[in-house]
Amino acid sequence: MRLVFAGTPEVAVPALEALLASDRHQVAAVVTRPDAPAGRGRHLVASPVAQRAEEAGIEVLKPARPRDPDFLERLAAIAPDCCPVVAYGALLPKAALDIPRLGWVNLHFSLLPAWRGAAPVQHAVLAGDQVTGASTFRIEEGLDSGPVFGVVTEEIRPTDTSGALLERLSHSGARLLAATMDGIEDGALQAVPQPAEGITLAPKITVEDARIDWTAPALRVDRVVRGCAPAPGAWTTFRDERLKLAGPVRLLTDRSDLAPGELAVAKNSVRVGTGSHEVELGDVQPQGKKRMAAGDWARGVRIESGETLGR
């Protein structure tokens, strides 16, 4: 099939690679978000998908809005059979959806209808799900509501961050998307409507969502730290300045004698009280400084008895 691939971040690159490697399909062009400021100099940088497409010598389309007439005209001229999508980052209007004869097929990192929305992997970790996965589905005008072609499952490990889990899903999902393209071309795959039950939503995680509530149970603290890693990053405050929890915490088994947020420093560890058991901090990143081990941070700031996080 003749394909136009739509995607933007690094997590979409494995899927593009899988389609480029296919001997059954031709990636005629790539659609991605416009170049964005990055780095200290805030220079405009092409998306990871755009960079990979340019390396492969593929035409790259960067519409400011997918409804732009020039973009729609060019897409129609390319005449794709199907448009596979991974984390493109913009809503597609009906005028774009109607162009490929076999539609647009999205790779979404959840087992639909669970976790429809922008942050399915983060919400799966935050909710304490034990299993997640990826789904391919035909895009409709609703939010991740289209009929499903196929799924793969993935165990969520107790130490998984959202970043680590998404990395695994990006590769298993890439294989699923390539197989879905094969099945659509063969006529062997029929999309199945999503069930009406079990719908959950996964809106974008905000900075406020990533703030640690030390009165919550230790298990919840652990999930927020892992679910918000690497972005936006779990955080708290210490002496009225923001402190990022840059590495997973360790759950301790003894019930805490520390008040929620209260710190206890030993030679090589920093423990914090929660609403249940204590946790031991991993790496932290003070405001305006580099990431460091919690013990090094504690020695540098000289924590006093009774000091707390989050107040």
N, C-alpha and C positions, 0 to 999 in steps of 0.2 A: 504493500500500500504506500501511497504518497502521503507523508505525514508533515504536519507543522507542530513542533513541540513548544509548549508554553511552560516556562518555569523561571525562577529567579535565584534562590539562594543555593548554597553549597549542597544542601540536602537533596536538591533536584538533579544534581550532576550525575549520580550513579544511574538514574533512569535514562537520562540522555545518552550516557555511555552504552547502556544496554541496547538502545534502539539504533545507535550508530553501528554497533557490532552485528546487528541482525542482517542476514543475507536475504531477508524477505521484504524488508521495508526500506524506503528512502526518506530520510529526514531532509525535506526540501528547504525548510527555514525554521528559525526559532523566534518565538515571541517572548520578550522579557521586560522587566520594568526599566525605566530610564536610568541612566548613570546617576549615582548618588554620592554625596560627599562622604569621605572616609579618611581616617587617620588624623594625625595632629594638624596637618596642613589643610584638612577638609577639602582636598582635591577631589574632583569628580572621578569615580571609579566605576567601570562596567561591572555588572553582576557576574557571579561565578558561572552561571549558565551562558551568558554572553561571551565571556572569555573562552570557555570551552568550544562554543560554536565557531568563534572566529578562528581558533586554532585548527578546527576541522574544515575551514573554508566554506562555512554555511552562512547564508544570508541571515542577518539579525534584524528584527523589527522591534523598535522600542517606543511604542505609542504612549503618549502622556495619558491617554484614556482609550480603552478598547473600542469606544464608540466613535472615535475620530474617523471622519469619512475617508481620509487618505489611507488609513490603516485598513479599513474594511475593503476598500477598492483593491489594495495590494494583496490582501488575503484571498479575495475572490479570484484574482489573477493567478495566484499560485495554484489554486484549485486543489486543495488537499482532500484526500479521501476521509481522513480522520485527524483529529487534533488531540493528542495525549497531553495531559496537564499534571504538573507536580509543583505545588506551592508557588503559583504564579504571582498571587498577591493583589489581584484586582478582579472586580466582578465583571463578568462577560455579558454584554447585552444580547438580546434576542437576535439582532441583526448579525452579530458574529456567530452565535450558536447555529444559525441556519445555513452557514456557508459550507462546511464540510458535509458530504453526503451521508457519512456515517456518524456524524456528531462529534462532540468533545467528550473525552473520557478522562476522568480525574483519578489520580492515585491519592487516596486520603489515608492518613495514618491512624486509623481506628477501625474497630469492627462495627461498622454502621448497622443500626442507627445510633449506636452509642457515640458520644462525643463529636457531634457535628459542630464545626466552627474552626476558628483560627488556631487553637492550641490544644489539639486532642491528646498529644503525648503528655504534656504538662498536667492536664487534668486527670489523666489515668493514673499518674504517679501520685498526685495530690489526694486522689480518692482511695488510694490503697488497692487498686485493682491488681489482681494476680496475673491476669492474661490480657493482652491487647493484640493488635495486629494492624493490617493494612487492607484496604478495600479499593477495588476499581469500580467506578460507577459512571453512568452517562449523566452528564451535567444538564440540569434543568434550571429554570429561573429561581427555584427555591434554594435554601441553604443546605447544601450537601444532602439533598432529599431524593436524588435520582435513583433509578433501579441499578442494582449491583450485578456486576459481571463475575467477580471472583474475590476471594479473601485469602490471606495468609495469617497465621497466628504467631504470636511471640510472647514467651514468658517474661514477666517483669520480675527481675531479680531483686532481692532485698536491698542491695547496695546501688541499684541503678539510679543514675541521674537522668533527667530528661534528655540531656545531650547524648549520653551513652546509648540509651534506648532508641533514640531517633536515628543514630548512626547505624544500628543494626537494621532497623526498619527500612532505612533508605536503600539498603542493598537487597533485602528480601522483597521489598516492594518493587524495586526495579525489575526483578525477575518476573514478578506478578504482572507488571504493566506490559512487558514484552510478550508474555504468554497471552495476555488479554488481546493485544493487537493481532497475534496469530489467530486466536479463536474467532475474533470478529471477521478477519479476512476469510477464514474457512467457512464461516457461517455456523460453526460448532457451538458458539456461545450465545445464549439468550439472557438478556438482563432481567433480573428478578426484582419486583418491587420490594422496597424495604418494609418490614413489619411496622404496624402502627404503634406497637408497644416497645418499650425500652429506649425511647428517644431521650438522650441527654445532650446538653449543650456545652460547648467548650470555647467560651469567649477568650479573647486575648488576655493574658496575665498582666496585670498592672503592677507598677512599683508598690502600690499600697497593698496589693494581694501578697507581695513577697515579704512584707514586714512580719517578723516573728512575734507571736503572742506567747510570752513565757508562762502565762497562766494555763495555756493549753497542755494537754498530755504530751509526754515526751515523744510518743509515736507521731503525733501531729507535727511537732517541731521538725522531726526527722524528714517527714514527707514534704514539708514546705522547703526545706533546704535542698533536698534532692530534686523536687519538682520544678524549682525555680533556677536550677543550674543547667546551662551556664547563664541564661538570661531570663528575667532581668536581674537575677541574683538575690538570694535571701539576705535580709539585713536587719539590724537592730540599732540601738544607740548606746553610746557609752560616753559619759561626761558631756552630754549634749551634742555629740558628733556622731555621724553615721559610721557604723562598723558593718562591713559586708562579711557574711559567713561564706567564705570562698571554697570550703571543702566540707564534705559530709560530716555530720556529728556521729559520735558513737553512743549508742544507747547503753546505759548502765543498769544493772539488774536490781541493785538495792534501792529501796524507796528513799526519796530525798529528805534530808533534814534541812536542806536549803530552801529558802523562800523562792517563789518564782522569779527568775532573773538574777538571783543572788549568785555571786562568783566565789569559787574556792580554788586557790592556786596551789599546786604541788610542784615538785621539781620539774617534771616534764609533762604536766597536764594542767588543763583549765576546765573545771567542772562548773556547770550552771544548773540551778534549780528550775524545775518546770512545774506544771500542775500535777505531775505524777512522779516519775523517776528522774534522776539527774541525767544530763547528757555531757559528754566530753567534747569540747570543741576541736574541730580539725583546723585547717588553715583559715585565716581571717585576713581582711584587707581594710586597714584603717582609712579614713577619708584622706585622699590626696597622697596615699603611700602605696607601696607595692605589697603584693600578697606575701604572707609570712606564716610560719607555724604559730599556733595560738600561744604556746609557751614563750616564744621569743617576744611576741607582742606584750604578754603579761609582764615579763621582766622589764621591758622598755617603759611601760606606763606606770609600773610600781603600784599594782592594785592594792588598795587598802581593805581591811576587814569590813565586811558589810556592804561593799559596793555592789551595784547591780547593773544589769543590762536592761535596756528598754525603758528607762525613766528619764 
